[in-house]
Amino acid sequence: MLVSRRLLVALLLTVSAAAVGCAGAPASGGMSGGRLLVVAAENVWGSLASQLGGNQVAVRSIITRPGADPHDYEPTAADARLFADAGLVIVNGIGYDPWTERLIDANPVEGRVALNVGDVVGVPVGGNPHQWYSPDSVRRVIDAISDAYAKRQPNARAYFESQRHRVLEVALKGYFGLIAQISTTFAGTPVGASESIFEPMAPALGLDLLTPPGFLKAISQGTDPTSADSSAAERQIRDHEIRIYVYNAQNATPDVQRLVAACRAEGIPVTTITETLVPEGATFQTWQVRQLTGIAAALRTGTGR
């Protein structure tokens, strides 16, 4: 008899939970080699967590492979053990990584802190989960991670504050600088996008995102956009109502591929962004700066500025 994938995952979680024990302190006490063990569901948050924690933390990210879909990810027994042993778990929430809730519930551990990005930035399930594309949300999550570190390791509070300042003022200086530069130079420029992943970034860049919200959400959620929304997106390209088109290269559905081809046929610059760090192992800032540089180049071409 074939075992369903969901049942198999449940069995893995049960086995892992038994291995680490029931509620109580994890085998590692939340530490790894004398450092706080931090587990991030997605590497976009894991990269920032690692930089903020420096030599006081050991960070492991679950979703690291470019192209992996956090929506549909099925956790392994090894993932469950990581969650059970961690002193701090960072999850995106907002309906983006529901499997993390199963891991946390399957391995209740006293003293473990679970930081939910949706709770930090005040975006509920049903809202836009791609908050790493919101500079304001990035700042708030950075503060929340630093605060969580200081609470877990109060003797290192000054160190964590120094790391927070270094990340915001040095490591992310180019990232914030490019956002401000694009906003100043191209404010009000009408643009199109393939899905809702770009929605949080567009206003930060001062851009007017014209693609119907229904189309953006449908592509992001893996459903078919309405004919009305598809027609509107096609018209915006055909009539050159948009100056550039931004699409998620990790989610190039047939609808998106058709619109990208239409943009290229019409001479509208196309630029890409991704859902996870590309290449694998890149830092948050190098990844974002590369993408922002591509957006700025497309805007210069599309506007003639």
C-alpha positions in Angstrom: 0.0 0.0 0.0 1.3 3.4 -0.9 1.7 5.9 2.0 0.5 9.4 1.2 3.1 12.2 1.3 1.3 14.0 4.1 1.1 10.8 6.2 4.8 10.2 5.5 5.6 13.7 6.8 3.5 13.1 9.9 5.3 9.9 10.6 8.7 11.7 10.2 7.6 14.4 12.7 6.4 11.7 15.1 9.7 9.8 15.0 11.7 13.0 15.4 9.6 14.2 18.3 10.1 10.9 20.0 13.9 11.1 19.4 14.2 14.5 21.0 11.8 13.8 23.8 8.6 15.6 24.9 8.2 19.1 26.2 11.3 20.3 28.0 14.8 21.5 27.2 16.2 20.3 23.9 19.2 18.1 23.8 21.4 21.1 23.0 19.7 23.5 25.4 19.2 25.8 22.4 23.0 26.1 22.0 25.5 24.7 19.4 29.2 24.8 20.1 28.6 27.5 22.8 26.6 29.6 20.4 22.8 30.2 20.3 21.3 27.8 17.7 19.0 29.8 15.3 16.9 28.1 12.7 15.4 30.2 9.9 12.7 28.8 7.7 13.9 30.9 4.7 17.4 31.9 3.9 16.4 35.5 3.3 15.9 35.9 7.0 18.6 33.5 7.9 21.2 35.7 6.1 20.2 38.7 8.2 20.0 36.6 11.4 23.6 35.3 10.8 25.0 38.8 10.3 23.1 40.2 13.3 24.3 37.4 15.6 27.9 37.3 14.5 30.1 35.0 16.5 27.4 34.5 19.2 25.0 32.5 17.1 25.0 29.5 14.7 22.3 29.9 12.0 20.8 27.2 9.9 18.3 27.9 7.1 15.8 25.3 5.9 14.9 26.8 2.5 18.2 27.5 0.7 17.9 26.0 -2.8 17.0 28.5 -5.5 13.7 27.6 -7.0 12.4 25.8 -3.9 8.8 26.7 -3.1 8.3 27.5 0.6 4.5 27.3 0.1 4.7 23.6 -0.8 7.9 22.5 1.1 7.5 19.3 3.0 9.7 19.1 6.1 12.0 16.2 7.0 12.8 14.5 10.2 16.1 16.4 10.2 14.2 19.7 9.9 12.1 18.7 12.9 15.2 18.0 15.0 16.6 21.4 14.1 13.4 23.1 15.2 13.4 21.1 18.5 17.1 21.9 19.3 16.9 25.6 18.4 17.0 28.4 20.9 15.4 30.7 18.4 13.2 29.9 15.3 12.5 32.5 12.7 9.5 31.8 10.4 7.9 34.0 7.8 4.3 33.3 8.7 1.4 35.1 6.8 0.5 31.7 5.3 3.8 31.5 3.5 5.3 28.6 5.4 2.5 26.7 7.2 4.7 23.7 7.6 6.7 25.5 10.2 3.7 25.5 12.5 3.6 21.7 12.3 7.2 21.5 13.3 6.8 23.9 16.2 3.6 22.1 17.4 5.1 18.7 17.0 8.1 19.5 19.2 7.1 21.9 22.1 10.2 23.1 23.8 10.3 25.2 26.9 12.4 28.3 26.5 12.5 28.2 22.7 11.6 31.6 21.1 9.6 31.5 17.8 9.8 34.8 15.9 7.0 35.2 13.3 7.7 37.9 10.7 4.0 38.4 10.1 3.4 39.2 13.7 6.5 41.5 13.8 5.3 43.6 10.9 1.6 43.3 11.6 0.6 41.5 8.4 -2.0 38.7 8.9 -2.6 35.5 7.0 -4.1 36.6 3.7 -1.8 39.6 3.4 1.3 39.8 1.2 3.9 37.4 2.7 6.9 38.7 0.7 7.9 41.2 3.4 11.6 40.9 2.7 10.8 43.1 -0.3 9.6 45.8 2.0 12.5 47.9 3.3 10.4 49.0 6.3 9.6 45.4 7.2 13.3 44.5 6.9 14.2 47.2 9.4 11.5 46.0 11.8 12.6 42.3 11.5 16.2 43.3 12.1 15.2 45.1 15.3 13.1 42.1 16.4 15.9 39.6 15.8 18.4 41.8 17.7 15.9 42.1 20.6 15.4 38.3 20.7 19.2 37.7 20.8 19.6 40.2 23.6 16.8 38.5 25.6 18.3 35.1 25.1 21.8 36.2 25.9 21.6 39.4 28.0 25.4 39.4 28.7 26.0 40.0 25.0 23.4 42.8 24.6 26.0 45.4 23.8 27.6 43.1 21.2 24.2 42.5 19.5 23.5 46.2 19.4 26.8 46.8 17.8 26.0 44.2 15.2 22.6 45.7 14.5 24.2 49.1 13.9 26.8 47.5 11.6 24.2 45.7 9.6 21.9 48.7 9.2 24.6 51.4 8.6 27.3 49.4 6.8 26.2 46.1 5.4 22.9 47.4 4.1 24.1 50.9 3.2 24.2 50.1 -0.5 20.8 48.5 -0.4 19.0 51.4 1.3 21.0 53.9 -0.9 19.9 52.3 -4.2 16.3 52.3 -3.0 16.5 56.0 -2.2 18.3 56.7 -5.5 15.7 54.9 -7.6 12.8 56.6 -5.8 14.3 60.0 -6.4 15.1 59.5 -10.0 12.1 57.5 -11.2 9.3 58.5 -8.9 5.9 57.9 -10.5 7.1 55.7 -13.3 4.4 53.2 -14.3 5.6 49.6 -14.2 4.3 46.1 -14.5 5.0 42.9 -12.6 4.3 39.2 -12.7 3.2 38.6 -9.2 2.7 40.1 -5.7 6.3 39.5 -4.7 7.1 43.0 -6.1 4.2 44.8 -4.4 6.0 45.7 -1.2 9.1 47.0 -3.1 7.3 49.1 -5.8 6.1 51.9 -3.4 9.5 52.0 -1.7 11.0 52.7 -5.1 8.4 55.3 -5.8 7.1 53.3 -8.8 3.4 53.1 -9.9 2.6 49.4 -10.2 -0.2 49.1 -12.7 -0.7 45.4 -13.1 -4.1 44.4 -11.6 -3.7 43.2 -8.0 -5.9 40.2 -8.8 -3.4 39.1 -11.5 -0.4 39.5 -9.1 -2.1 37.5 -6.3 -3.3 34.7 -8.6 0.2 34.1 -10.0 1.7 34.2 -6.6 -0.8 31.7 -5.2 -0.5 29.4 -8.2 -4.1 30.0 -9.5 -5.3 31.2 -12.9 -5.8 34.9 -13.2 -9.2 36.1 -14.4 -9.6 36.8 -18.1 -10.3 40.5 -17.2 -7.1 40.8 -15.3 -5.1 39.0 -18.0 -6.6 41.3 -20.6 -5.7 44.4 -18.6 -2.1 43.2 -18.2 -1.9 42.5 -21.9 -3.3 45.9 -22.8 -0.8 47.7 -20.5 2.0 46.1 -22.5 0.4 46.6 -25.9 -0.3 50.2 -25.3 3.0 50.9 -23.6 1.3 52.0 -20.4 4.2 50.5 -18.4 7.9 51.4 -18.8 9.4 48.1 -17.5 8.3 44.7 -16.4 9.5 42.9 -13.3 9.0 39.2 -13.0 9.9 36.4 -10.5 12.3 34.2 -12.4 11.5 31.3 -10.1 7.8 31.4 -10.9 7.6 31.8 -14.7 4.2 30.3 -15.4 2.8 30.1 -19.0 0.8 33.3 -18.3 4.0 35.1 -17.1 6.1 33.8 -20.0 3.5 35.1 -22.5 3.6 38.5 -21.0 7.4 38.6 -20.8 7.5 37.7 -24.5 5.0 40.4 -25.3 7.1 43.0 -23.4 10.2 42.0 -25.4 8.3 42.1 -28.6 7.1 45.7 -27.7 10.6 46.8 -26.6 9.7 47.1 -22.9 12.7 46.3 -20.7 12.3 43.2 -18.6 14.2 42.6 -15.4 14.0 39.7 -12.9 13.8 39.2 -9.1 13.7 35.9 -7.2 12.0 34.5 -4.1 15.1 33.1 -2.4 18.8 34.1 -2.3 20.5 33.7 -5.7 23.1 32.4 -6.0 22.7 30.0 -3.0 24.9 31.3 -0.2 24.7 35.0 -1.2 24.0 37.5 1.5 20.7 39.4 1.7 22.4 42.6 0.6 24.4 41.3 -2.3 21.3 39.6 -3.7 19.1 42.7 -3.3 21.6 45.1 -4.6 22.1 43.0 -7.7 18.4 43.0 -8.3 17.9 46.7 -7.6 20.8 47.5 -10.0 18.9 45.5 -12.7 15.7 47.4 -12.0 17.5 50.7 -12.2 19.1 49.8 -15.5 15.7 48.7 -16.9 14.2 52.0 -15.7 16.9 54.0 -17.4 16.3 52.2 -20.7 12.5 52.3 -20.4 12.4 56.0 -19.5 15.4 57.3 -21.4 16.7 59.0 -18.3 
